[in-house]
Amino acid sequence: MGDETTCAPAAERGGIDMMALLSARRSPPALSLSTPGPDAAQLSILLGAALRVPDHGRMSPWRFIILEGAAKDALADRLDLLAGEREDAMKARAGIKKLRTPPLAIAVASCAVEGRIPEWEQILSAGALCQNVLLAATALGFGGNWVTGWYAYDERARAMLGLGAGERIAGFILIGTPLESAPERPRPAIEAVTTWLDAASIAAA
Ligand SMILES: Cc1cc2nc3c(=O)[nH]c(=O)nc-3n(C[C@H](O)[C@H](O)[C@H](O)COP(=O)(O)O)c2cc1C
């Protein structure tokens, strides 16, 4: 109320230009994410911003698991052992390197429960939380990459992450300072993925 600057573009108010961020965001390769990662104050800002996620019924059907420092190293070491037992051991180990390299990984666990709010909507909220983490990391000047990998689904890896029976990994958001610029990739044309509904087709349905 009374703040005449609130309708000015964010950049003019000294903030980040949200449209510029959204229009240019790309995922730097996980292996290019180096130190520094967010410090404790930046991490707190990042998580607080990410939590402003749409959430039907205020269920908070998700939680963060912070992986950094010695804990992330220990997890990666244990996962390496599991990878060695797999048929695709080489590929599985390469996947762990993505977790090991960046200074910070934020796992988003989906904790959807049966009840009043459809499970689907709770899972969507967890996906939105992942994207919010990605955008908040980008807005703070870091790079972020959303991965899952075999260890999101492996029972023993799930136990290491402390997941409960009904919890699922929506994503590991890998965060750090990118050493190289993110590669561009083709994006779908708007027309290819968009339908403009017309009154005649509604009447014919
Ligand atoms: C749920 C989910 C899981 C993903 N898991 C992986 C993964 O395990 N490995 C991977 O290389 N990319 C994965 N990706 C894709 C990357 O996050 C990213 O979208 C991709 O590298 C393209 O980059 P962009 O964000 O610039 O479009 C996943 C994306 C989503 C939404």
The ligand as a Gaussian input file, in Angstrom:
#p B3LYP/6-31G(d) Opt

LIG

0 1
 C       11.876000     -34.991000     -13.170000
 C       13.128000     -34.751000     -13.982000
 C       14.189000     -35.625000     -13.857000
 C       15.353000     -35.436000     -14.612000
 N       16.380000     -36.324000     -14.453000
 C       17.495000     -36.159000     -15.185000
 C       18.584000     -37.064000     -15.020000
 O       18.532000     -37.969000     -14.191000
 N       19.676000     -36.879000     -15.788000
 C       19.750000     -35.855000     -16.701000
 O       20.765000     -35.735000     -17.396000
 N       18.741000     -34.965000     -16.877000
 C       17.625000     -35.099000     -16.143000
 N       16.586000     -34.215000     -16.294000
 C       16.691000     -33.125000     -17.320000
 C       17.478000     -31.906000     -16.833000
 O       16.986000     -31.441000     -15.600000
 C       17.377000     -30.718000     -17.811000
 O       16.026000     -30.377000     -18.004000
 C       17.985000     -31.012000     -19.124000
 O       19.359000     -31.176000     -18.935000
 C       17.722000     -29.887000     -20.150000
 O       18.183000     -28.677000     -19.675000
 P       17.275000     -27.361000     -19.584000
 O       16.796000     -27.274000     -18.162000
 O       18.223000     -26.267000     -19.954000
 O       16.167000     -27.533000     -20.541000
 C       15.436000     -34.354000     -15.524000
 C       14.357000     -33.452000     -15.615000
 C       13.215000     -33.646000     -14.862000
 C       12.078000     -32.664000     -14.996000

